[in-house]
Amino acid sequence: MKWCPNHGKTGCYMPADHNHDAWVKEKEAKNQGGSKRRNKRDTSNTSSPKTLKLQAKHRAALTSHLTTKFAMTDDDVAEFLNEVDESLVKE
Ligand SMILES: [Zn+2]
């Protein structure tokens, strides 16, 4: 064993062949490649929607706009927005 002063605040005994630089790199690699980080990346991927369907707030805004400005009925607007949804999914 040999004393390595670069561990933590006070240092500690490490194996005699201890290579501190390599140890630090390995520790950083473990921290960056840990399961916690992998899981976080996975959830961020799955949370982004695969389709481009209109969100409820956009549907509501478009419905309001089309019924007032273009005198469309709610049913006409709903049908129109469904067609928009389908065309977005196809792209
Ligand atoms: Zn060390």
PDB file of the backbone (N, CA, C, O) and the ligand in Angstrom, with CONECT records:
HET     ZN  A 101       1
ATOM      1  N   MET A   1       0.838  -1.200   0.000  1.00  0.00           N
ATOM      2  CA  MET A   1       0.000   0.000   0.000  1.00  0.00           C
ATOM      3  C   MET A   1       0.878   1.256   0.000  1.00  0.00           C
ATOM      4  O   MET A   1       1.993   1.263   0.521  1.00  0.00           O
ATOM      5  N   LYS A   2       0.335   2.309  -0.600  1.00  0.00           N
ATOM      6  CA  LYS A   2       1.042   3.584  -0.515  1.00  0.00           C
ATOM      7  C   LYS A   2       0.032   4.706  -0.286  1.00  0.00           C
ATOM      8  O   LYS A   2      -1.147   4.611  -0.629  1.00  0.00           O
ATOM      9  N   TRP A   3       0.541   5.736   0.290  1.00  0.00           N
ATOM     10  CA  TRP A   3      -0.321   6.868   0.613  1.00  0.00           C
ATOM     11  C   TRP A   3      -0.537   7.713  -0.637  1.00  0.00           C
ATOM     12  O   TRP A   3       0.429   8.137  -1.271  1.00  0.00           O
ATOM     13  N   CYS A   4      -1.802   7.964  -1.000  1.00  0.00           N
ATOM     14  CA  CYS A   4      -2.105   8.846  -2.119  1.00  0.00           C
ATOM     15  C   CYS A   4      -2.844  10.058  -1.558  1.00  0.00           C
ATOM     16  O   CYS A   4      -3.975   9.930  -1.090  1.00  0.00           O
ATOM     17  N   PRO A   5      -2.218  11.227  -1.601  1.00  0.00           N
ATOM     18  CA  PRO A   5      -2.805  12.416  -0.955  1.00  0.00           C
ATOM     19  C   PRO A   5      -3.955  13.036  -1.747  1.00  0.00           C
ATOM     20  O   PRO A   5      -4.570  14.001  -1.293  1.00  0.00           O
ATOM     21  N   ASN A   6      -4.247  12.490  -2.922  1.00  0.00           N
ATOM     22  CA  ASN A   6      -5.219  13.152  -3.800  1.00  0.00           C
ATOM     23  C   ASN A   6      -6.625  12.556  -3.725  1.00  0.00           C
ATOM     24  O   ASN A   6      -7.476  12.848  -4.565  1.00  0.00           O
ATOM     25  N   HIS A   7      -6.862  11.715  -2.710  1.00  0.00           N
ATOM     26  CA  HIS A   7      -8.208  11.139  -2.574  1.00  0.00           C
ATOM     27  C   HIS A   7      -8.979  11.906  -1.514  1.00  0.00           C
ATOM     28  O   HIS A   7      -8.572  11.971  -0.355  1.00  0.00           O
ATOM     29  N   GLY A   8     -10.090  12.480  -1.925  1.00  0.00           N
ATOM     30  CA  GLY A   8     -10.892  13.222  -0.973  1.00  0.00           C
ATOM     31  C   GLY A   8     -10.114  14.405  -0.412  1.00  0.00           C
ATOM     32  O   GLY A   8      -9.244  14.964  -1.080  1.00  0.00           O
ATOM     33  N   LYS A   9     -10.439  14.777   0.822  1.00  0.00           N
ATOM     34  CA  LYS A   9      -9.794  15.947   1.415  1.00  0.00           C
ATOM     35  C   LYS A   9      -8.478  15.599   2.099  1.00  0.00           C
ATOM     36  O   LYS A   9      -7.552  16.410   2.125  1.00  0.00           O
ATOM     37  N   THR A  10      -8.398  14.395   2.649  1.00  0.00           N
ATOM     38  CA  THR A  10      -7.227  14.041   3.455  1.00  0.00           C
ATOM     39  C   THR A  10      -6.337  13.033   2.768  1.00  0.00           C
ATOM     40  O   THR A  10      -5.210  12.834   3.223  1.00  0.00           O
ATOM     41  N   GLY A  11      -6.778  12.370   1.681  1.00  0.00           N
ATOM     42  CA  GLY A  11      -6.003  11.308   1.071  1.00  0.00           C
ATOM     43  C   GLY A  11      -6.273   9.990   1.738  1.00  0.00           C
ATOM     44  O   GLY A  11      -6.891   9.939   2.801  1.00  0.00           O
ATOM     45  N   CYS A  12      -5.801   8.890   1.107  1.00  0.00           N
ATOM     46  CA  CYS A  12      -5.989   7.587   1.729  1.00  0.00           C
ATOM     47  C   CYS A  12      -5.006   6.592   1.139  1.00  0.00           C
ATOM     48  O   CYS A  12      -4.385   6.857   0.110  1.00  0.00           O
ATOM     49  N   TYR A  13      -4.865   5.426   1.807  1.00  0.00           N
ATOM     50  CA  TYR A  13      -3.956   4.391   1.311  1.00  0.00           C
ATOM     51  C   TYR A  13      -4.585   3.682   0.118  1.00  0.00           C
ATOM     52  O   TYR A  13      -5.762   3.322   0.142  1.00  0.00           O
ATOM     53  N   MET A  14      -3.784   3.487  -0.921  1.00  0.00           N
ATOM     54  CA  MET A  14      -4.242   2.788  -2.116  1.00  0.00           C
ATOM     55  C   MET A  14      -3.235   1.703  -2.446  1.00  0.00           C
ATOM     56  O   MET A  14      -2.126   1.732  -1.912  1.00  0.00           O
ATOM     57  N   PRO A  15      -3.574   0.732  -3.311  1.00  0.00           N
ATOM     58  CA  PRO A  15      -2.625  -0.320  -3.681  1.00  0.00           C
ATOM     59  C   PRO A  15      -1.316   0.268  -4.194  1.00  0.00           C
ATOM     60  O   PRO A  15      -1.302   1.373  -4.736  1.00  0.00           O
ATOM     61  N   ALA A  16      -0.218  -0.462  -4.026  1.00  0.00           N
ATOM     62  CA  ALA A  16       1.102   0.054  -4.353  1.00  0.00           C
ATOM     63  C   ALA A  16       1.210   0.432  -5.831  1.00  0.00           C
ATOM     64  O   ALA A  16       1.898   1.390  -6.184  1.00  0.00           O
ATOM     65  N   ASP A  17       0.535  -0.318  -6.681  1.00  0.00           N
ATOM     66  CA  ASP A  17       0.623  -0.005  -8.118  1.00  0.00           C
ATOM     67  C   ASP A  17      -0.444   0.998  -8.540  1.00  0.00           C
ATOM     68  O   ASP A  17      -0.727   1.148  -9.728  1.00  0.00           O
ATOM     69  N   HIS A  18      -1.028   1.677  -7.573  1.00  0.00           N
ATOM     70  CA  HIS A  18      -2.106   2.623  -7.847  1.00  0.00           C
ATOM     71  C   HIS A  18      -1.641   3.725  -8.805  1.00  0.00           C
ATOM     72  O   HIS A  18      -0.657   4.416  -8.543  1.00  0.00           O
ATOM     73  N   ASN A  19      -2.354   3.872  -9.903  1.00  0.00           N
ATOM     74  CA  ASN A  19      -2.088   4.952 -10.859  1.00  0.00           C
ATOM     75  C   ASN A  19      -3.213   5.967 -10.688  1.00  0.00           C
ATOM     76  O   ASN A  19      -4.344   5.737 -11.118  1.00  0.00           O
ATOM     77  N   HIS A  20      -2.896   7.062 -10.071  1.00  0.00           N
ATOM     78  CA  HIS A  20      -3.971   7.968  -9.680  1.00  0.00           C
ATOM     79  C   HIS A  20      -4.718   8.540 -10.883  1.00  0.00           C
ATOM     80  O   HIS A  20      -5.944   8.650 -10.856  1.00  0.00           O
ATOM     81  N   ASP A  21      -3.992   8.902 -11.935  1.00  0.00           N
ATOM     82  CA  ASP A  21      -4.655   9.467 -13.120  1.00  0.00           C
ATOM     83  C   ASP A  21      -5.641   8.473 -13.725  1.00  0.00           C
ATOM     84  O   ASP A  21      -6.764   8.823 -14.088  1.00  0.00           O
ATOM     85  N   ALA A  22      -5.184   7.206 -13.823  1.00  0.00           N
ATOM     86  CA  ALA A  22      -6.066   6.181 -14.384  1.00  0.00           C
ATOM     87  C   ALA A  22      -7.271   5.967 -13.486  1.00  0.00           C
ATOM     88  O   ALA A  22      -8.392   5.769 -13.954  1.00  0.00           O
ATOM     89  N   TRP A  23      -7.012   6.012 -12.163  1.00  0.00           N
ATOM     90  CA  TRP A  23      -8.115   5.817 -11.207  1.00  0.00           C
ATOM     91  C   TRP A  23      -9.159   6.912 -11.383  1.00  0.00           C
ATOM     92  O   TRP A  23     -10.359   6.636 -11.365  1.00  0.00           O
ATOM     93  N   VAL A  24      -8.709   8.156 -11.554  1.00  0.00           N
ATOM     94  CA  VAL A  24      -9.636   9.278 -11.713  1.00  0.00           C
ATOM     95  C   VAL A  24     -10.452   9.112 -12.990  1.00  0.00           C
ATOM     96  O   VAL A  24     -11.664   9.324 -12.999  1.00  0.00           O
ATOM     97  N   LYS A  25      -9.766   8.727 -14.071  1.00  0.00           N
ATOM     98  CA  LYS A  25     -10.486   8.551 -15.341  1.00  0.00           C
ATOM     99  C   LYS A  25     -11.529   7.451 -15.236  1.00  0.00           C
ATOM    100  O   LYS A  25     -12.642   7.577 -15.747  1.00  0.00           O
ATOM    101  N   GLU A  26     -11.148   6.365 -14.562  1.00  0.00           N
ATOM    102  CA  GLU A  26     -12.095   5.263 -14.422  1.00  0.00           C
ATOM    103  C   GLU A  26     -13.300   5.683 -13.597  1.00  0.00           C
ATOM    104  O   GLU A  26     -14.436   5.317 -13.898  1.00  0.00           O
ATOM    105  N   LYS A  27     -13.032   6.459 -12.548  1.00  0.00           N
ATOM    106  CA  LYS A  27     -14.121   6.922 -11.690  1.00  0.00           C
ATOM    107  C   LYS A  27     -15.065   7.839 -12.466  1.00  0.00           C
ATOM    108  O   LYS A  27     -16.285   7.740 -12.338  1.00  0.00           O
ATOM    109  N   GLU A  28     -14.484   8.736 -13.274  1.00  0.00           N
ATOM    110  CA  GLU A  28     -15.319   9.640 -14.066  1.00  0.00           C
ATOM    111  C   GLU A  28     -16.150   8.874 -15.083  1.00  0.00           C
ATOM    112  O   GLU A  28     -17.316   9.192 -15.320  1.00  0.00           O
ATOM    113  N   ALA A  29     -15.526   7.851 -15.686  1.00  0.00           N
ATOM    114  CA  ALA A  29     -16.246   7.042 -16.668  1.00  0.00           C
ATOM    115  C   ALA A  29     -17.414   6.332 -16.008  1.00  0.00           C
ATOM    116  O   ALA A  29     -18.498   6.239 -16.583  1.00  0.00           O
ATOM    117  N   LYS A  30     -17.190   5.827 -14.790  1.00  0.00           N
ATOM    118  CA  LYS A  30     -18.271   5.144 -14.073  1.00  0.00           C
ATOM    119  C   LYS A  30     -19.382   6.123 -13.745  1.00  0.00           C
ATOM    120  O   LYS A  30     -20.560   5.790 -13.873  1.00  0.00           O
ATOM    121  N   ASN A  31     -19.023   7.319 -13.327  1.00  0.00           N
ATOM    122  CA  ASN A  31     -20.039   8.315 -12.986  1.00  0.00           C
ATOM    123  C   ASN A  31     -20.865   8.695 -14.208  1.00  0.00           C
ATOM    124  O   ASN A  31     -22.083   8.845 -14.123  1.00  0.00           O
ATOM    125  N   GLN A  32     -20.195   8.847 -15.333  1.00  0.00           N
ATOM    126  CA  GLN A  32     -20.909   9.297 -16.537  1.00  0.00           C
ATOM    127  C   GLN A  32     -21.703   8.178 -17.186  1.00  0.00           C
ATOM    128  O   GLN A  32     -22.739   8.431 -17.801  1.00  0.00           O
ATOM    129  N   GLY A  33     -21.229   6.937 -17.058  1.00  0.00           N
ATOM    130  CA  GLY A  33     -21.903   5.815 -17.715  1.00  0.00           C
ATOM    131  C   GLY A  33     -22.821   5.055 -16.791  1.00  0.00           C
ATOM    132  O   GLY A  33     -23.283   3.969 -17.142  1.00  0.00           O
ATOM    133  N   GLY A  34     -23.100   5.598 -15.611  1.00  0.00           N
ATOM    134  CA  GLY A  34     -23.914   4.885 -14.632  1.00  0.00           C
ATOM    135  C   GLY A  34     -25.334   4.660 -15.115  1.00  0.00           C
ATOM    136  O   GLY A  34     -25.796   5.308 -16.054  1.00  0.00           O
ATOM    137  N   SER A  35     -26.014   3.738 -14.465  1.00  0.00           N
ATOM    138  CA  SER A  35     -27.371   3.392 -14.896  1.00  0.00           C
ATOM    139  C   SER A  35     -28.303   4.581 -14.704  1.00  0.00           C
ATOM    140  O   SER A  35     -29.271   4.739 -15.448  1.00  0.00           O
ATOM    141  N   LYS A  36     -28.015   5.417 -13.709  1.00  0.00           N
ATOM    142  CA  LYS A  36     -28.870   6.564 -13.462  1.00  0.00           C
ATOM    143  C   LYS A  36     -28.935   7.454 -14.702  1.00  0.00           C
ATOM    144  O   LYS A  36     -30.013   7.859 -15.137  1.00  0.00           O
ATOM    145  N   ARG A  37     -27.754   7.751 -15.264  1.00  0.00           N
ATOM    146  CA  ARG A  37     -27.696   8.618 -16.419  1.00  0.00           C
ATOM    147  C   ARG A  37     -28.360   7.952 -17.628  1.00  0.00           C
ATOM    148  O   ARG A  37     -29.055   8.612 -18.400  1.00  0.00           O
ATOM    149  N   ARG A  38     -28.140   6.628 -17.790  1.00  0.00           N
ATOM    150  CA  ARG A  38     -28.737   5.929 -18.917  1.00  0.00           C
ATOM    151  C   ARG A  38     -30.253   5.974 -18.822  1.00  0.00           C
ATOM    152  O   ARG A  38     -30.942   6.211 -19.814  1.00  0.00           O
ATOM    153  N   ASN A  39     -30.764   5.746 -17.624  1.00  0.00           N
ATOM    154  CA  ASN A  39     -32.214   5.765 -17.455  1.00  0.00           C
ATOM    155  C   ASN A  39     -32.779   7.137 -17.782  1.00  0.00           C
ATOM    156  O   ASN A  39     -33.834   7.260 -18.404  1.00  0.00           O
ATOM    157  N   LYS A  40     -32.055   8.172 -17.349  1.00  0.00           N
ATOM    158  CA  LYS A  40     -32.530   9.524 -17.589  1.00  0.00           C
ATOM    159  C   LYS A  40     -32.625   9.796 -19.096  1.00  0.00           C
ATOM    160  O   LYS A  40     -33.580  10.413 -19.567  1.00  0.00           O
ATOM    161  N   ARG A  41     -31.616   9.322 -19.842  1.00  0.00           N
ATOM    162  CA  ARG A  41     -31.604   9.543 -21.279  1.00  0.00           C
ATOM    163  C   ARG A  41     -32.769   8.792 -21.926  1.00  0.00           C
ATOM    164  O   ARG A  41     -33.413   9.304 -22.842  1.00  0.00           O
ATOM    165  N   ASP A  42     -33.038   7.564 -21.439  1.00  0.00           N
ATOM    166  CA  ASP A  42     -34.117   6.772 -22.009  1.00  0.00           C
ATOM    167  C   ASP A  42     -35.462   7.461 -21.824  1.00  0.00           C
ATOM    168  O   ASP A  42     -36.270   7.512 -22.752  1.00  0.00           O
ATOM    169  N   THR A  43     -35.703   7.987 -20.631  1.00  0.00           N
ATOM    170  CA  THR A  43     -37.001   8.594 -20.382  1.00  0.00           C
ATOM    171  C   THR A  43     -37.162   9.867 -21.209  1.00  0.00           C
ATOM    172  O   THR A  43     -38.268  10.188 -21.643  1.00  0.00           O
ATOM    173  N   SER A  44     -36.063  10.595 -21.429  1.00  0.00           N
ATOM    174  CA  SER A  44     -36.173  11.812 -22.223  1.00  0.00           C
ATOM    175  C   SER A  44     -36.504  11.469 -23.673  1.00  0.00           C
ATOM    176  O   SER A  44     -37.183  12.230 -24.363  1.00  0.00           O
ATOM    177  N   ASN A  45     -36.009  10.296 -24.132  1.00  0.00           N
ATOM    178  CA  ASN A  45     -36.327   9.883 -25.497  1.00  0.00           C
ATOM    179  C   ASN A  45     -37.796   9.503 -25.617  1.00  0.00           C
ATOM    180  O   ASN A  45     -38.473   9.921 -26.556  1.00  0.00           O
ATOM    181  N   THR A  46     -38.293   8.707 -24.663  1.00  0.00           N
ATOM    182  CA  THR A  46     -39.655   8.214 -24.777  1.00  0.00           C
ATOM    183  C   THR A  46     -40.665   9.320 -24.522  1.00  0.00           C
ATOM    184  O   THR A  46     -41.810   9.227 -24.965  1.00  0.00           O
ATOM    185  N   SER A  47     -40.251  10.377 -23.807  1.00  0.00           N
ATOM    186  CA  SER A  47     -41.198  11.437 -23.499  1.00  0.00           C
ATOM    187  C   SER A  47     -41.453  12.337 -24.709  1.00  0.00           C
ATOM    188  O   SER A  47     -42.480  13.012 -24.773  1.00  0.00           O
ATOM    189  N   SER A  48     -40.523  12.349 -25.667  1.00  0.00           N
ATOM    190  CA  SER A  48     -40.757  13.161 -26.857  1.00  0.00           C
ATOM    191  C   SER A  48     -41.686  12.404 -27.798  1.00  0.00           C
ATOM    192  O   SER A  48     -41.416  11.255 -28.147  1.00  0.00           O
ATOM    193  N   PRO A  49     -42.769  13.037 -28.205  1.00  0.00           N
ATOM    194  CA  PRO A  49     -43.779  12.335 -28.997  1.00  0.00           C
ATOM    195  C   PRO A  49     -43.268  11.925 -30.368  1.00  0.00           C
ATOM    196  O   PRO A  49     -42.531  12.672 -31.012  1.00  0.00           O
ATOM    197  N   LYS A  50     -43.659  10.736 -30.813  1.00  0.00           N
ATOM    198  CA  LYS A  50     -43.258  10.252 -32.128  1.00  0.00           C
ATOM    199  C   LYS A  50     -44.119  10.879 -33.226  1.00  0.00           C
ATOM    200  O   LYS A  50     -43.652  11.103 -34.342  1.00  0.00           O
ATOM    201  N   THR A  51     -45.368  11.154 -32.897  1.00  0.00           N
ATOM    202  CA  THR A  51     -46.264  11.742 -33.881  1.00  0.00           C
ATOM    203  C   THR A  51     -46.376  13.240 -33.650  1.00  0.00           C
ATOM    204  O   THR A  51     -45.992  13.753 -32.599  1.00  0.00           O
ATOM    205  N   LEU A  52     -46.899  13.920 -34.635  1.00  0.00           N
ATOM    206  CA  LEU A  52     -46.996  15.375 -34.559  1.00  0.00           C
ATOM    207  C   LEU A  52     -48.442  15.826 -34.417  1.00  0.00           C
ATOM    208  O   LEU A  52     -48.838  16.868 -34.939  1.00  0.00           O
ATOM    209  N   LYS A  53     -49.218  15.025 -33.705  1.00  0.00           N
ATOM    210  CA  LYS A  53     -50.628  15.393 -33.551  1.00  0.00           C
ATOM    211  C   LYS A  53     -50.775  16.741 -32.859  1.00  0.00           C
ATOM    212  O   LYS A  53     -49.959  17.130 -32.023  1.00  0.00           O
ATOM    213  N   LEU A  54     -51.836  17.437 -33.234  1.00  0.00           N
ATOM    214  CA  LEU A  54     -52.110  18.727 -32.609  1.00  0.00           C
ATOM    215  C   LEU A  54     -52.409  18.535 -31.134  1.00  0.00           C
ATOM    216  O   LEU A  54     -53.112  17.603 -30.745  1.00  0.00           O
ATOM    217  N   GLN A  55     -51.869  19.424 -30.323  1.00  0.00           N
ATOM    218  CA  GLN A  55     -52.172  19.367 -28.897  1.00  0.00           C
ATOM    219  C   GLN A  55     -53.533  19.987 -28.639  1.00  0.00           C
ATOM    220  O   GLN A  55     -54.050  20.759 -29.446  1.00  0.00           O
ATOM    221  N   ALA A  56     -54.100  19.630 -27.491  1.00  0.00           N
ATOM    222  CA  ALA A  56     -55.464  20.065 -27.158  1.00  0.00           C
ATOM    223  C   ALA A  56     -55.586  21.582 -27.204  1.00  0.00           C
ATOM    224  O   ALA A  56     -56.588  22.125 -27.670  1.00  0.00           O
ATOM    225  N   LYS A  57     -54.539  22.265 -26.708  1.00  0.00           N
ATOM    226  CA  LYS A  57     -54.635  23.726 -26.675  1.00  0.00           C
ATOM    227  C   LYS A  57     -54.631  24.311 -28.088  1.00  0.00           C
ATOM    228  O   LYS A  57     -55.267  25.334 -28.343  1.00  0.00           O
ATOM    229  N   HIS A  58     -53.909  23.653 -29.008  1.00  0.00           N
ATOM    230  CA  HIS A  58     -53.911  24.127 -30.388  1.00  0.00           C
ATOM    231  C   HIS A  58     -55.255  23.850 -31.053  1.00  0.00           C
ATOM    232  O   HIS A  58     -55.775  24.673 -31.806  1.00  0.00           O
ATOM    233  N   ARG A  59     -55.806  22.673 -30.758  1.00  0.00           N
ATOM    234  CA  ARG A  59     -57.131  22.349 -31.306  1.00  0.00           C
ATOM    235  C   ARG A  59     -58.158  23.373 -30.825  1.00  0.00           C
ATOM    236  O   ARG A  59     -58.994  23.844 -31.597  1.00  0.00           O
ATOM    237  N   ALA A  60     -58.080  23.704 -29.546  1.00  0.00           N
ATOM    238  CA  ALA A  60     -59.055  24.645 -28.983  1.00  0.00           C
ATOM    239  C   ALA A  60     -58.915  26.011 -29.640  1.00  0.00           C
ATOM    240  O   ALA A  60     -59.910  26.656 -29.971  1.00  0.00           O
ATOM    241  N   ALA A  61     -57.672  26.444 -29.825  1.00  0.00           N
ATOM    242  CA  ALA A  61     -57.438  27.755 -30.427  1.00  0.00           C
ATOM    243  C   ALA A  61     -57.916  27.768 -31.874  1.00  0.00           C
ATOM    244  O   ALA A  61     -58.542  28.733 -32.315  1.00  0.00           O
ATOM    245  N   LEU A  62     -57.622  26.694 -32.619  1.00  0.00           N
ATOM    246  CA  LEU A  62     -58.046  26.623 -34.015  1.00  0.00           C
ATOM    247  C   LEU A  62     -59.573  26.541 -34.121  1.00  0.00           C
ATOM    248  O   LEU A  62     -60.181  27.163 -34.992  1.00  0.00           O
ATOM    249  N   THR A  63     -60.173  25.769 -33.228  1.00  0.00           N
ATOM    250  CA  THR A  63     -61.630  25.640 -33.249  1.00  0.00           C
ATOM    251  C   THR A  63     -62.281  26.998 -33.033  1.00  0.00           C
ATOM    252  O   THR A  63     -63.208  27.381 -33.745  1.00  0.00           O
ATOM    253  N   SER A  64     -61.776  27.718 -32.036  1.00  0.00           N
ATOM    254  CA  SER A  64     -62.309  29.045 -31.739  1.00  0.00           C
ATOM    255  C   SER A  64     -62.145  29.970 -32.935  1.00  0.00           C
ATOM    256  O   SER A  64     -63.065  30.703 -33.299  1.00  0.00           O
ATOM    257  N   HIS A  65     -60.950  29.928 -33.548  1.00  0.00           N
ATOM    258  CA  HIS A  65     -60.657  30.810 -34.672  1.00  0.00           C
ATOM    259  C   HIS A  65     -61.544  30.485 -35.870  1.00  0.00           C
ATOM    260  O   HIS A  65     -62.120  31.386 -36.479  1.00  0.00           O
ATOM    261  N   LEU A  66     -61.653  29.211 -36.207  1.00  0.00           N
ATOM    262  CA  LEU A  66     -62.380  28.816 -37.416  1.00  0.00           C
ATOM    263  C   LEU A  66     -63.887  29.007 -37.255  1.00  0.00           C
ATOM    264  O   LEU A  66     -64.571  29.361 -38.215  1.00  0.00           O
ATOM    265  N   THR A  67     -64.408  28.777 -36.050  1.00  0.00           N
ATOM    266  CA  THR A  67     -65.854  28.945 -35.861  1.00  0.00           C
ATOM    267  C   THR A  67     -66.239  30.419 -35.868  1.00  0.00           C
ATOM    268  O   THR A  67     -67.329  30.760 -36.328  1.00  0.00           O
ATOM    269  N   THR A  68     -65.380  31.299 -35.372  1.00  0.00           N
ATOM    270  CA  THR A  68     -65.724  32.724 -35.323  1.00  0.00           C
ATOM    271  C   THR A  68     -65.392  33.433 -36.626  1.00  0.00           C
ATOM    272  O   THR A  68     -66.202  34.216 -37.123  1.00  0.00           O
ATOM    273  N   LYS A  69     -64.197  33.169 -37.198  1.00  0.00           N
ATOM    274  CA  LYS A  69     -63.772  33.903 -38.393  1.00  0.00           C
ATOM    275  C   LYS A  69     -64.361  33.336 -39.676  1.00  0.00           C
ATOM    276  O   LYS A  69     -64.627  34.073 -40.625  1.00  0.00           O
ATOM    277  N   PHE A  70     -64.563  32.018 -39.699  1.00  0.00           N
ATOM    278  CA  PHE A  70     -65.004  31.395 -40.941  1.00  0.00           C
ATOM    279  C   PHE A  70     -66.372  30.747 -40.818  1.00  0.00           C
ATOM    280  O   PHE A  70     -66.810  30.035 -41.721  1.00  0.00           O
ATOM    281  N   ALA A  71     -67.051  30.992 -39.695  1.00  0.00           N
ATOM    282  CA  ALA A  71     -68.423  30.519 -39.501  1.00  0.00           C
ATOM    283  C   ALA A  71     -68.553  29.021 -39.701  1.00  0.00           C
ATOM    284  O   ALA A  71     -69.579  28.531 -40.172  1.00  0.00           O
ATOM    285  N   MET A  72     -67.497  28.296 -39.338  1.00  0.00           N
ATOM    286  CA  MET A  72     -67.573  26.841 -39.421  1.00  0.00           C
ATOM    287  C   MET A  72     -68.258  26.307 -38.156  1.00  0.00           C
ATOM    288  O   MET A  72     -68.188  26.926 -37.094  1.00  0.00           O
ATOM    289  N   THR A  73     -68.915  25.159 -38.284  1.00  0.00           N
ATOM    290  CA  THR A  73     -69.498  24.536 -37.098  1.00  0.00           C
ATOM    291  C   THR A  73     -68.416  23.766 -36.356  1.00  0.00           C
ATOM    292  O   THR A  73     -67.367  23.442 -36.913  1.00  0.00           O
ATOM    293  N   ASP A  74     -68.691  23.480 -35.089  1.00  0.00           N
ATOM    294  CA  ASP A  74     -67.734  22.711 -34.297  1.00  0.00           C
ATOM    295  C   ASP A  74     -67.433  21.358 -34.953  1.00  0.00           C
ATOM    296  O   ASP A  74     -66.297  20.883 -34.937  1.00  0.00           O
ATOM    297  N   ASP A  75     -68.491  20.744 -35.537  1.00  0.00           N
ATOM    298  CA  ASP A  75     -68.294  19.448 -36.177  1.00  0.00           C
ATOM    299  C   ASP A  75     -67.382  19.566 -37.392  1.00  0.00           C
ATOM    300  O   ASP A  75     -66.504  18.731 -37.607  1.00  0.00           O
ATOM    301  N   ASP A  76     -67.604  20.630 -38.195  1.00  0.00           N
ATOM    302  CA  ASP A  76     -66.751  20.843 -39.364  1.00  0.00           C
ATOM    303  C   ASP A  76     -65.299  21.027 -38.943  1.00  0.00           C
ATOM    304  O   ASP A  76     -64.387  20.464 -39.548  1.00  0.00           O
ATOM    305  N   VAL A  77     -65.099  21.822 -37.898  1.00  0.00           N
ATOM    306  CA  VAL A  77     -63.740  22.068 -37.420  1.00  0.00           C
ATOM    307  C   VAL A  77     -63.104  20.772 -36.915  1.00  0.00           C
ATOM    308  O   VAL A  77     -61.939  20.492 -37.196  1.00  0.00           O
ATOM    309  N   ALA A  78     -63.880  19.987 -36.168  1.00  0.00           N
ATOM    310  CA  ALA A  78     -63.352  18.728 -35.638  1.00  0.00           C
ATOM    311  C   ALA A  78     -62.930  17.810 -36.776  1.00  0.00           C
ATOM    312  O   ALA A  78     -61.879  17.171 -36.717  1.00  0.00           O
ATOM    313  N   GLU A  79     -63.763  17.750 -37.817  1.00  0.00           N
ATOM    314  CA  GLU A  79     -63.439  16.900 -38.962  1.00  0.00           C
ATOM    315  C   GLU A  79     -62.178  17.407 -39.655  1.00  0.00           C
ATOM    316  O   GLU A  79     -61.300  16.628 -40.024  1.00  0.00           O
ATOM    317  N   PHE A  80     -62.106  18.720 -39.825  1.00  0.00           N
ATOM    318  CA  PHE A  80     -60.937  19.332 -40.464  1.00  0.00           C
ATOM    319  C   PHE A  80     -59.672  19.036 -39.665  1.00  0.00           C
ATOM    320  O   PHE A  80     -58.646  18.668 -40.237  1.00  0.00           O
ATOM    321  N   LEU A  81     -59.745  19.197 -38.345  1.00  0.00           N
ATOM    322  CA  LEU A  81     -58.563  18.982 -37.519  1.00  0.00           C
ATOM    323  C   LEU A  81     -58.147  17.515 -37.509  1.00  0.00           C
ATOM    324  O   LEU A  81     -56.958  17.208 -37.422  1.00  0.00           O
ATOM    325  N   ASN A  82     -59.115  16.614 -37.597  1.00  0.00           N
ATOM    326  CA  ASN A  82     -58.770  15.198 -37.672  1.00  0.00           C
ATOM    327  C   ASN A  82     -58.001  14.904 -38.960  1.00  0.00           C
ATOM    328  O   ASN A  82     -57.058  14.113 -38.964  1.00  0.00           O
ATOM    329  N   GLU A  83     -58.416  15.548 -40.052  1.00  0.00           N
ATOM    330  CA  GLU A  83     -57.689  15.373 -41.313  1.00  0.00           C
ATOM    331  C   GLU A  83     -56.276  15.932 -41.201  1.00  0.00           C
ATOM    332  O   GLU A  83     -55.326  15.352 -41.726  1.00  0.00           O
ATOM    333  N   VAL A  84     -56.144  17.066 -40.510  1.00  0.00           N
ATOM    334  CA  VAL A  84     -54.810  17.640 -40.289  1.00  0.00           C
ATOM    335  C   VAL A  84     -53.949  16.668 -39.491  1.00  0.00           C
ATOM    336  O   VAL A  84     -52.786  16.439 -39.826  1.00  0.00           O
ATOM    337  N   ASP A  85     -54.527  16.096 -38.430  1.00  0.00           N
ATOM    338  CA  ASP A  85     -53.806  15.118 -37.617  1.00  0.00           C
ATOM    339  C   ASP A  85     -53.292  13.968 -38.477  1.00  0.00           C
ATOM    340  O   ASP A  85     -52.131  13.570 -38.375  1.00  0.00           O
ATOM    341  N   GLU A  86     -54.169  13.442 -39.322  1.00  0.00           N
ATOM    342  CA  GLU A  86     -53.791  12.305 -40.160  1.00  0.00           C
ATOM    343  C   GLU A  86     -52.659  12.675 -41.111  1.00  0.00           C
ATOM    344  O   GLU A  86     -51.729  11.894 -41.312  1.00  0.00           O
ATOM    345  N   SER A  87     -52.739  13.858 -41.688  1.00  0.00           N
ATOM    346  CA  SER A  87     -51.694  14.257 -42.624  1.00  0.00           C
ATOM    347  C   SER A  87     -50.372  14.459 -41.895  1.00  0.00           C
ATOM    348  O   SER A  87     -49.312  14.187 -42.458  1.00  0.00           O
ATOM    349  N   LEU A  88     -50.418  14.933 -40.643  1.00  0.00           N
ATOM    350  CA  LEU A  88     -49.194  15.114 -39.870  1.00  0.00           C
ATOM    351  C   LEU A  88     -48.560  13.769 -39.539  1.00  0.00           C
ATOM    352  O   LEU A  88     -47.340  13.616 -39.588  1.00  0.00           O
ATOM    353  N   VAL A  89     -49.400  12.801 -39.202  1.00  0.00           N
ATOM    354  CA  VAL A  89     -48.870  11.475 -38.852  1.00  0.00           C
ATOM    355  C   VAL A  89     -48.200  10.839 -40.060  1.00  0.00           C
ATOM    356  O   VAL A  89     -47.166  10.184 -39.927  1.00  0.00           O
ATOM    357  N   LYS A  90     -48.790  11.030 -41.243  1.00  0.00           N
ATOM    358  CA  LYS A  90     -48.212  10.421 -42.447  1.00  0.00           C
ATOM    359  C   LYS A  90     -46.828  10.976 -42.768  1.00  0.00           C
ATOM    360  O   LYS A  90     -45.963  10.253 -43.262  1.00  0.00           O
ATOM    361  N   GLU A  91     -46.623  12.259 -42.485  1.00  0.00           N
ATOM    362  CA  GLU A  91     -45.304  12.825 -42.713  1.00  0.00           C
ATOM    363  C   GLU A  91     -44.352  12.324 -41.663  1.00  0.00           C
ATOM    364  O   GLU A  91     -43.175  12.684 -41.674  1.00  0.00           O
TER     365      GLU A  91
HETATM  366 ZN    ZN A 101      -4.865   8.215  -5.974  1.00  0.00          ZN2+
END
